[in-house]
Amino acid sequence: MPARYLSRLRLSAFRNYAFAALDCDERHVVLIGPNGAGKTNLLEAISLLSPGRGLRGVPFANLGNQASDQPWAVAATIDTPDGPADIGTGAADEGGRRVRINGANARTIEEMSDYLRLLWLTPAMDGLFTGSASDRRRFLDRLVTTLVPSHSAAVADYDRAMRQRNRLLEENGDPLWFDALEAEMAAHAAALHFARLDAVTHLRSQIAESLDDAAFPKAHLALTPLFEDHHVPASSPALEAELRALWATARSADRAAGRALEGPHRIDLDVSYAQKQMPAALGSTGEQKALLVGLILAHARLVKARTGIVPFLLLDEIAAHLDPDRRAALFVALDALDTQCLMTGTDPMLFDALEARAQRVTVRDGRLNA
């Protein structure tokens, strides 16, 4: 039995749900229904119980039910070793969102992470290894946020400061404004770079510990260099100073390019298939999917080891592209994590191997039937 699990979920005016109610026990949850029924919307609602913008990454203003004039809301009860915790989030003024925990307004979004951590896989991530570097950075930052909840705020603050500097480049603004913005960028950049590096280092070690497990291919991970032509300082203050100096001397080149040409917004997550010693992008579609699943499972184990909180897993259409042996291996691996997993699919037979270890819920036209 997992130490914590989602026992109650309520949605109001969210996506295609006017209202939805789901009560769960500690078992996995399998959502079955046709395409467009609202299965992924339900996972998205749960994903908002964590820092960031959820598994689709869309603006909060876009989450409401188009047929309703009510603000969207998501409320859940998480059974924890210290007792149940009520967590809710919903639309706020000016396109933002609010968070309440146990009936009180949360001081920060990150407070939700004291009660649950979340990881997810969606079909949109199937092309991660062949897609853009920006997709892999977002994926990496999601992994880091599961370990360090404040990381998503550091990324957002860095991006905001960088956009302000880009506007200043267009206007050929005051050097004192440049100094101030570059100092702010550098502080956020150093924090997010070292958080990324720490996460990748520990995840690599976690994967190496189970390299002889043949159920899923194992990934070898590395970050591409932060700088093109010189060494990265080992301390945060030194890196901040290095970045401030770099951006100050690069203003003319950055103005010509219309953006900062160097910084943590330019790195990539380099992933290779460890057993075959080849880039992940060269693997077959099935190998890439299995590699991604193995990576998420390893990260879940790392989060458990580092934080003491086993993350909930949201796996959208997870079984459709795995052969029967890998599906069975996945379900065994999920059981071994001692966590609750919510999965979706159109074919209930794909989840037969779970037997009574999963609660099955039918989803149709924004309605749930447990």
C-alpha positions, 0 to 999 in steps of 0.5 A: 500500500503506498504511503500517500495516494489521491483519495478524492478529486473534484473538478469544476468548469475545467476543460470539457468537465462542467463538474466531475467527482472521483473517489479512489483507494490506494490502487492505481487508476485506469481511465478508459474511454474513446479519444476526446472523452476527457481522459487527458483533461483529467490528468492535466487537472491533477498535474496542476497540483504542482508548480508550473503550468501542468502537463500541457503547459498552457496559460491558466486562462485557457483551462476553463470550460467554454460553456461555463462562465464559472472559474475553473477549479481543481480540488483533491484530497491526498492521504499522507502518513500525517493524515489527509491533506486538502489541496485546491487550485483554480483561476485567479484574477488577471489570468493567474491561479490561486492555491489553497491547502487545508482551507487556507491560502497558500503563501507559495505555489511550491507549498503543494510539493510538501504533500505530493510530487508529480511526474507525467508522460504524454504522447506529445513527449514521444518525439522528445529525443528527435525534437527541439532542444527547447522541448528537452529543456522543458522536460529536464526542468520538469524533472528538476522541479519534482526534486526542487519545487522552487526550480520552476520559479527560477526558470520563469524569473530568468525567462522574464528578465531575459525578455526584458533585456531583449526589449532593452536591446531593441531600444538601445537602453540605458547601460545601468538598466542593462547592468541591473537586468543582467545581474538579475538574470545571472542570479537566476541563471546560476541557480537553475544551472546548478539545479539542473547539473545536480539533478542530471548527476544524481539521475545518472547515478540512479540509472547506473545502479539498475543498468543490468535491468533489461526491462527498459533501455537505460539512458545516459544523460549529459548537459551540453556545455553552458559556454562555448569556449571556456570553463564553467565556474564551480560556485554560484557567485563565480558563475554569476560574475562570469555571466554578468561579464559575458552578457555585458560584453555581448550586448552588440552581438546580442542586439544584432541577433535580437536575443542573448546568444549564450546562457542556460536557455541555450543548453540541451539535454544529451540522451543516449541509449546506454546499452547500445552506446548510441544517441537516443534519437537513432533508436527505433520508435519503440526503443525511444518510448521504452527509453523514456519510460525507463527514464521516468521510472528512474527519476521517480526512484530518485525523487523517492530517495532524495525527498522521501516522497514517492511521486504520483505518475500520470501516464497518458496512453502509456500502454498503446505502444508497448509490447505485452512483455514491456507492458507487464514489466511496466506494471511490475515496476509501478508496483515496486515504486509503492506509488499510485499511478493514473493511466489512460487508454482506449482499450481496457484489454491493455491493462488486463495484467494489472488485474485487481491492482487497479481501479477502472473508470470509464470516461465519456463526454466529460463524465466519469463512471467508476 
